[in-house]
């Protein structure tokens, strides 16, 4: 307001002054509320901008600026390269080569005398490992038609059960096609190009799709075996990631162990999906996961991924400079090292005194974090947005109940079967992200289901030491390899 406007209000009397003051106070309140809102938005955006693949669960491809390397691995003290006792793999000569080419020696290299009839005194060998020129081998099956000389009946032989059409592809070729599509993650078009370039024979994308459908149908029983074995496992890893089907974001869920893998996709991320997939509702072991809230509804024991915690604690230390986060990160890594050393020494558990000391230090650091991050001041609409540090503390508090049976964050310290992290599930999901980067979304729901079931079988076969082509060929001959149930 100008001086003249202010003087005019003053001349108008006390009522006008009071109205002006009330209006100004209301405007100040509005501006203060807007400042608080904008400050919170700026802080949230700065937090988001400060996150990267080294201090959060974001993938490296999402980094705006590549962070300086901050590996969570500790210095081992070992020299780089193969360690003592490492067997190594070197190309070596074989005793019985497939073919031998003799390069003759006809004359003396000094005087030119003939050596044609001179017997070699010794041989020097060199071997070349090569791939033969690939080609398709066409096998024709014939059956005879014969008339019986006694009764005149026209008889005919029987084709093998696997030869059911006038012209068809064999199980080994189908296995190679599925290996390229579902294990090496080639799209249908590039798989067709592969056969045209390598074998000089193009296979249509429709034919390839039909092969995947056949494989899917024949793997129904092995998939059930995998799910039953996972449900009976003592420790299981669970995770989920975005999965695009028909141009819409869906969710790919994985349940796995070191010997088993199951993939399944669903429209939702939470318990509706895990209920539909049918493993967690009957799982009675220790479920390792990243703390997603839908896992809490299942009554099994739980263990949280501490690799996630270490990254988040790094973010809190970098972004907010809170000392407790650095102390908690160091404590978790110290306990991990103690557990690793105890396992290497053949121990079944940490000493009880050591476990009590670790739990006491954990509780003290947790209290420091709580003091540094009080809950939001109530007031206004909603409960108020918490910082990432406070959210992390709440997760520690929510999952740690010293009076309950076990501690989800420190369970790896109490039970040596439980790993420090959920890397098993994350490794099993990593190639699924590669699939989407190569091929984009699945164009049909059926195609997504075909891929999940076949990939479950292949991943499990790889973990159990089976050859991929042999495992797939057995599917197309009607005899899939039985799933090994770990004890």
C-alpha positions in Angstrom: 0.0 0.0 0.0 1.1 3.5 -0.7 1.4 6.2 2.0 -1.7 7.9 0.7 -3.7 4.7 1.0 -2.5 4.1 4.5 -3.4 7.7 5.5 -6.8 7.3 4.0 -7.5 4.2 6.1 -6.3 6.1 9.2 -8.6 9.0 8.4 -11.5 6.5 8.0 -11.4 5.6 11.6 -10.6 2.6 13.9 -13.0 0.2 12.2 -11.2 0.6 8.8 -7.8 0.1 10.5 -9.0 -3.0 12.2 -10.3 -4.4 8.9 -7.0 -3.7 7.2 -5.0 -5.4 10.0 -7.2 -8.5 9.9 -6.8 -8.7 6.1 -3.0 -8.3 6.4 -2.9 -11.0 9.1 -4.9 -13.4 6.9 -2.6 -12.8 4.0 0.4 -13.5 6.2 -1.2 -16.8 7.3 -1.8 -17.8 3.7 1.7 -16.9 2.7 3.2 -18.8 5.7 1.2 -21.9 4.7 2.4 -21.5 1.2 6.0 -21.2 2.3 5.7 -24.3 4.4 4.2 -26.2 1.4 6.8 -25.0 -1.1 9.6 -25.7 1.4 8.4 -29.2 1.8 8.2 -29.6 -2.0 11.7 -28.3 -2.5 13.0 -30.6 0.1 11.3 -33.6 -1.4 12.6 -32.7 -4.9 16.1 -32.2 -3.5 15.9 -35.6 -1.7 14.7 -37.2 -5.0 17.5 -35.5 -6.9 20.1 -36.7 -4.3 19.1 -40.3 -4.7 21.2 -42.5 -7.0 22.1 -46.2 -7.5 24.7 -46.1 -4.7 22.4 -44.8 -1.9 18.9 -46.2 -2.8 17.3 -48.9 -4.7 17.2 -47.0 -8.0 18.9 -48.7 -10.9 22.1 -47.3 -12.4 20.3 -46.4 -15.6 18.2 -43.8 -13.7 21.2 -41.8 -12.4 21.2 -38.2 -13.7 24.9 -37.9 -12.9 27.0 -41.1 -12.4 28.0 -41.1 -8.7 31.5 -41.7 -7.6 32.0 -45.5 -7.0 31.0 -46.3 -3.4 30.9 -50.1 -3.4 29.4 -51.7 -0.3 32.0 -54.4 -0.5 34.7 -54.4 2.1 38.4 -54.7 1.3 39.3 -58.4 1.4 43.1 -58.0 1.4 43.4 -60.5 -1.5 45.4 -59.8 -4.6 43.5 -59.4 -7.9 43.1 -62.4 -10.2 42.8 -66.1 -9.5 43.3 -67.1 -5.8 45.4 -70.0 -4.6 43.7 -73.3 -5.4 41.7 -71.8 -8.3 41.5 -74.5 -11.0 41.2 -72.2 -13.9 40.0 -73.1 -17.4 42.6 -73.1 -20.3 42.2 -74.4 -23.8 44.0 -77.7 -23.9 44.8 -80.3 -26.6 42.6 -83.4 -26.8 43.9 -86.9 -27.2 41.6 -87.9 -30.0 40.9 -85.0 -32.5 38.0 -85.4 -34.9 40.3 -85.1 -37.9 44.0 -84.9 -38.6 45.6 -82.9 -41.4 49.2 -83.8 -42.2 51.4 -81.1 -43.8 54.0 -83.0 -45.9 57.8 -82.3 -45.9 59.1 -83.2 -49.4 62.7 -81.9 -49.5 65.5 -80.9 -47.2 65.5 -77.3 -46.3 69.3 -77.1 -46.5 70.4 -79.1 -49.5 67.1 -79.8 -51.3 67.4 -83.6 -51.1 64.2 -85.6 -51.4 62.5 -86.6 -48.1 59.5 -88.2 -49.7 60.3 -91.7 -48.6 61.9 -90.8 -45.3 59.9 -91.8 -42.2 59.2 -89.0 -39.7 61.4 -89.2 -36.5 58.8 -87.1 -34.5 55.6 -85.1 -34.9 54.8 -81.6 -33.7 51.1 -81.0 -33.1 48.9 -78.0 -33.1 45.1 -78.1 -32.7 42.4 -75.7 -33.8 39.0 -75.7 -32.2 36.4 -74.7 -34.7 32.6 -74.8 -35.1 31.5 -76.8 -38.1 29.4 -75.0 -40.7 25.8 -75.3 -39.3 23.1 -76.7 -41.4 19.7 -78.3 -40.9 19.5 -82.1 -41.3 16.3 -83.3 -42.8 15.3 -86.9 -41.8 12.6 -88.5 -43.9 10.4 -91.2 -42.2 8.8 -93.8 -44.4 6.3 -96.5 -43.6 5.5 -99.4 -45.9 2.1 -100.3 -47.3 1.8 -104.1 -47.8 -1.1 -106.4 -48.8 -1.4 -109.7 -47.1 -1.2 -112.6 -49.6 -3.5 -114.7 -47.4 -6.5 -112.4 -46.7 -5.7 -109.4 -49.0 -5.8 -106.8 -46.1 -3.8 -103.7 -46.9 -1.4 -103.1 -43.9 0.7 -100.1 -43.2 3.5 -99.4 -40.7 3.4 -96.9 -37.8 5.2 -93.6 -37.7 6.9 -92.7 -34.3 4.7 -90.8 -32.0 6.9 -87.8 -32.2 6.5 -87.6 -36.1 2.9 -86.4 -36.3 2.8 -84.2 -39.4 3.9 -84.5 -43.0 6.5 -81.7 -42.3 7.6 -80.5 -38.9 10.5 -79.2 -36.9 12.4 -81.5 -34.5 12.7 -81.2 -30.7 16.3 -80.0 -30.9 15.5 -77.2 -33.2 12.6 -76.2 -31.1 14.8 -76.3 -28.0 17.3 -74.0 -29.6 14.6 -71.5 -30.6 13.2 -71.4 -27.0 16.7 -71.1 -25.6 17.3 -68.0 -27.7 13.9 -66.5 -26.9 13.4 -67.3 -23.2 17.0 -67.7 -21.9 19.1 -65.4 -24.2 16.1 -63.0 -24.4 16.0 -62.5 -28.2 12.8 -61.1 -29.6 10.9 -63.3 -32.1 12.0 -61.3 -35.1 15.7 -61.5 -34.2 15.4 -65.2 -33.5 13.9 -65.7 -37.0 16.9 -63.7 -38.4 19.3 -65.9 -36.5 18.0 -69.1 -38.1 18.0 -67.4 -41.5 21.6 -66.1 -41.1 23.1 -69.2 -39.4 21.1 -72.1 -41.0 19.9 -70.4 -44.2 16.3 -71.3 -43.1 13.8 -68.7 -41.9 11.2 -69.6 -39.3 8.2 -67.3 -39.1 7.4 -65.5 -35.9 4.0 -67.2 -35.8 5.7 -70.6 -35.7 8.1 -69.5 -33.0 5.1 -68.3 -30.9 3.4 -71.7 -31.4 6.6 -73.3 -30.1 6.5 -71.2 -26.9 2.8 -72.1 -26.4 3.6 -75.8 -26.7 6.4 -75.5 -24.2 4.2 -73.6 -21.8 1.5 -76.3 -21.9 4.0 -79.1 -21.3 5.7 -77.3 -18.3 2.5 -77.1 -16.2 3.5 -80.0 -14.0 7.2 -78.8 -13.5 5.9 -75.4 -12.5 3.7 -76.9 -9.8 6.7 -78.9 -8.6 8.8 -75.7 -8.4 6.0 -73.9 -6.4 5.6 -76.9 -4.0 9.3 -77.1 -3.4 9.5 -73.3 -2.8 6.6 -73.4 -0.3 8.5 -76.1 1.6 11.9 -74.3 1.6 13.4 -73.3 5.0 14.4 -69.9 3.6 12.9 -68.2 0.5 13.6 -64.9 -1.3 10.8 -62.7 -2.5 10.7 -59.6 -4.6 8.8 -57.8 -7.4 9.5 -55.3 -10.2 7.6 -53.4 -12.8 6.5 -55.6 -15.8 4.8 -54.2 -18.9 2.1 -56.2 -20.6 -0.2 -54.8 -23.3 1.3 -51.3 -22.8 0.3 -51.3 -19.2 2.5 -51.5 -16.1 2.0 -54.8 -14.3 4.2 -56.6 -11.7 6.6 -59.5 -12.0 6.9 -61.5 -8.8 9.8 -63.8 -8.0 10.1 -66.5 -5.4 13.5 -68.2 -5.3 16.2 -70.1 -3.5 19.7 -71.1 -4.6 18.1 -74.1 -6.3 14.7 -73.0 -7.4 13.1 -70.0 -9.2 9.4 -69.2 -9.9 8.2 -66.1 -11.9 4.7 -65.0 -12.1 3.1 -61.7 -13.3 0.0 -60.0 -12.0 -1.9 -56.7 -12.4 -1.1 -55.7 -8.8 2.0 -55.5 -6.6 0.6 -56.4 -3.2 -1.0 -59.3 -1.5 -3.6 -59.9 -4.2 -0.7 -61.0 -6.4 1.1 -63.1 -3.9 -2.1 -64.8 -2.9 -2.9 -65.6 -6.5 0.6 -67.0 -7.1 0.0 -69.4 -4.2 3.5 -69.7 -2.6 3.6 -67.2 0.3 0.1 -68.1 1.7 1.4 -71.6 2.5 5.1 -70.7 3.1 6.3 -71.7 6.5 10.0 -70.8 6.4 11.8 -67.5 6.6 10.8 -65.0 3.9 13.6 -62.7 2.9 12.3 -59.4 1.3 12.8 -55.6 1.2 10.1 -54.8 3.8 7.2 -54.1 1.4 4.1 -53.8 3.6 2.1 -56.5 1.8 4.5 -59.2 3.1 3.5 -58.4 6.7 0.2 -60.1 6.4 1.8 -63.5 6.1 2.4 -65.4 9.3 5.8 -66.9 8.4 9.1 -65.6 9.9 10.6 -62.6 8.1 14.1 -61.4 7.3 14.7 -58.0 5.8 17.3 -57.1 3.1 20.1 -55.2 4.8 21.7 -54.3 1.5 18.6 -52.0 1.1 19.2 -50.6 4.6 22.9 -49.9 4.0 22.1 -47.9 0.8 19.3 -46.0 2.6 21.6 -45.3 5.6 24.2 -43.9 3.1 21.5 -41.6 1.7 20.6 -40.3 5.2 24.3 -39.7 6.0 24.9 -37.9 2.7 21.7 -35.9 2.6 21.1 -35.0 6.2 24.5 -35.5 7.8 23.0 -37.5 10.7 25.7 -39.4 12.6 23.4 -42.3 13.8 23.0 -43.5 10.2 26.8 -43.9 9.7 27.0 -45.7 13.0 24.1 -48.0 12.1 25.6 -48.8 8.7 29.0 -49.6 10.3 27.3 -51.8 12.9 25.4 -53.8 10.3 28.5 -54.4 8.2 30.5 -55.3 11.4 27.9 -57.9 12.3 27.9 -59.3 8.8 31.7 -59.7 8.9 31.4 -61.4 12.3 28.8 -63.8 10.9 30.9 -64.5 7.8 34.0 -65.3 9.9 32.0 -67.5 12.2 30.6 -69.5 9.2 34.1 -69.8 7.7 35.3 -71.2 11.1 32.5 -73.8 11.1 30.4 -72.3 13.9 26.7 -72.7 14.0 25.9 -69.4 15.6 27.5 -66.3 17.2 28.3 -66.4 20.8 25.4 -65.4 23.0 27.4 -62.6 24.7 28.4 -61.1 21.3 24.8 -61.2 20.1 23.6 -59.4 23.2 26.2 -56.7 22.8 25.2 -56.2 19.1 21.5 -55.9 20.1 22.4 -53.4 22.8 24.4 -51.2 20.4 21.6 -51.5 17.8 19.1 -50.2 20.4 21.3 -47.3 21.4 21.9 -46.2 17.8 18.2 -46.5 17.1 17.3 -44.2 20.0 19.8 -41.6 18.7 18.1 -41.7 15.3 14.7 -41.3 16.9 15.9 -38.3 18.9 17.3 -36.8 15.7 14.1 -37.3 13.8 11.0 -36.4 15.9 7.6 -37.1 14.4 6.0 -34.2 12.4 4.2 -31.5 14.4 0.5 -32.2 14.2 -1.7 -29.6 12.6 -3.3 -28.7 9.3 -4.7 -31.3 7.0 -3.2 -34.8 7.0 -0.6 -36.3 9.3 2.4 -34.4 7.7 5.1 -35.7 5.4 8.0 -37.5 7.1 11.6 -37.4 6.0 13.2 -40.5 4.5 15.3 -40.8 7.7 12.1 -41.0 9.8 10.6 -43.5 7.5 13.7 -45.7 7.7 13.6 -45.5 11.5 9.9 -46.4 11.6 10.7 -49.5 9.5 13.5 -50.5 11.9 11.1 -50.0 14.8 8.2 -51.7 13.1 10.1 -54.9 12.2 12.3 -55.1 15.3 10.3 -56.4 18.3 12.8 -57.7 20.9 9.9 -59.4 22.7 8.9 -61.3 19.6 10.4 -64.5 18.2 13.4 -63.2 16.4 14.4 -59.8 14.9 13.8 -59.3 11.2 16.6 -56.9 10.6 19.2 -58.9 12.6 17.8 -62.3 11.9 20.8 -63.1 9.8 22.8 -62.9 13.1 20.5 -65.2 15.0 20.0 -67.8 12.2 22.9 -68.6 9.9 20.6 -70.0 7.3 19.3 -66.4 6.8 21.4 -64.2 4.5 22.4 -60.6 5.1 20.6 -59.4 2.0 18.0 -60.4 -0.6 20.5 -60.5 -3.5 19.2 -63.9 -4.6 15.8 -62.5 -5.6 17.3 -59.3 -7.1 19.7 -61.4 -9.2 16.8 -63.5 -10.4 14.9 -60.4 -11.4 17.8 -58.6 -13.1 17.5 -60.5 -16.4 13.8 -59.9 -16.5 14.5 -56.2 -16.7 17.0 -56.9 -19.5 14.2 -58.7 -21.4 12.0 -55.6 -21.2 14.8 -53.3 -22.3 15.5 -55.5 -25.3 12.0 -56.3 -26.4 9.8 -53.7 -24.7 6.4 -54.8 -23.3 4.7 -58.1 -23.9 2.0 -57.6 -26.6 -0.3 -60.2 -25.0 -1.1 -61.6 -21.6 -0.6 -65.1 -22.9 2.9 -64.2 -24.1 3.8 -62.9 -20.7 2.6 -66.1 -19.1 4.5 -68.3 -21.6 7.7 -66.5 -20.8 7.3 -66.6 -17.0 6.7 -70.4 -16.9 9.4 -71.3 -19.3 11.9 -68.9 -17.6 11.0 -70.5 -14.2 11.9 -73.9 -15.6 15.1 -72.7 -17.3 16.4 -70.8 -14.3 15.7 -73.7 -12.0 17.4 -76.1 -14.4 20.5 -73.8 -14.6 20.7 -73.6 -10.8 20.4 -77.4 -10.6 23.3 -77.9 -13.1 21.3 -79.1 -16.1 22.1 -78.1 -19.7 19.6 -75.6 -21.1 19.3 -77.3 -24.6 18.9 -80.8 -23.1 16.3 -79.6 -20.6 14.3 -77.9 -23.4 14.6 -80.8 -25.8 13.2 -83.1 -23.0 10.2 -80.8 -22.9 9.5 -81.2 -26.6 10.0 -85.0 -26.5 7.3 -85.1 -23.7 9.7 -86.0 -20.9 10.6 -82.8 -18.9 13.4 -83.2 -16.4 12.0 -83.6 -12.9 12.7 -80.8 -10.5 15.2 -81.7 -7.8 13.7 -81.0 -4.4 16.4 -79.7 -2.1 16.5 -81.3 1.3 
